[in-house]
Amino acid sequence: MAQTTSDHKARQSFLARPGVRRFLPFFVVTAIALIFIFENRADVEIRLLVPVVTMPLWGALLIAWALGMLACVFTVRRRASRHSRQTR
């Protein structure tokens, strides 16, 4: 005898999955940021305390974006470990 559909687990659409919903905004913002970064190709002068460095604007923006992503990763990891200690 054939099994009824209520016995089978209902399939969720791709966008309804929790992991996709959590990371989709990250990927959208990352794509927009990278497009913005690589469209700015002019050279700029940046003062690093004492020396003045001339570099492409996309390089400076990419470094700032990477440092922001690194800070975000450390913040999320720290917050997750703090929450796991409180539940024990």
N, C-alpha and C positions, 0 to 999 in steps of 0.2 A: 504494500500500500504506500502511496506517495505521502511524504511528510507535508504538513501545512506550512505556510509561510510564517506563521507566528512562532514556530519552533526555531527557525533560522534567525540569526542575528541580522537586524536590518542594516543595510549598507548606508553609510553616511556619504554625503557628497564631499568632494575634496576640500572645499572651503569651510565645511562644517566641522572638520576635525580640530580639536583644541590646539594641537601643535602648529597647524597651519595658521589658525587665527592669531596665535601668539606671535609668530615670526613674520607674517605677511606685512604688517606696518614697518617692521625693521627693514625688510628687503625693498619696499617701496621708497622709503626715505633714503636708504643707501644708494639706490639707483639714481634718484634725483640729485643727491649730493655729489655723486661721482660725475654725472653729466655737467653739473655746475663747475666742478673743479677742473675738468679737462677742457672746458670751453674758455677758461681764463688762461691765456697763454702769454700774456705780456710779462716782461721782466720788471721786477720790483726791487727796491733796496730795503733791506730789513736790518734794523739795528739790534744786535744781540749783546746787550749791556755795553760793551766798548766797541767791538768791530762792526763795520757795516758790511753786510753780505748782499750781493746782487744775485738773485735767482729767479727762475720763472714763478709766476704767481701760482700756477697749478701745483708746483712742488711745495710751496708754503702751505697752501690749502690742504694738500694731501697729508702733510705732516700734522697739521692741526686736527684734521679729521681722524687720523690714526690715534693720536693722543686722546681724543675724546672717546673713541671706541674702547681704548684700553682702560680709561677711567670708568667707563660704563661697565665693563666686564668685572673689574675689581669691586665696584659698588654692588652689583647684582650678586656676585659670589659671597661677599661679606654679609649682605642682607639675608641671603638664603641660609648661610651657616648660623647666623644669629637666631633666625626663626626656628631652625631645627634644634638648637640648644634650649629654647624656651619651651618647646613642646614635651621635652623629656621629663 
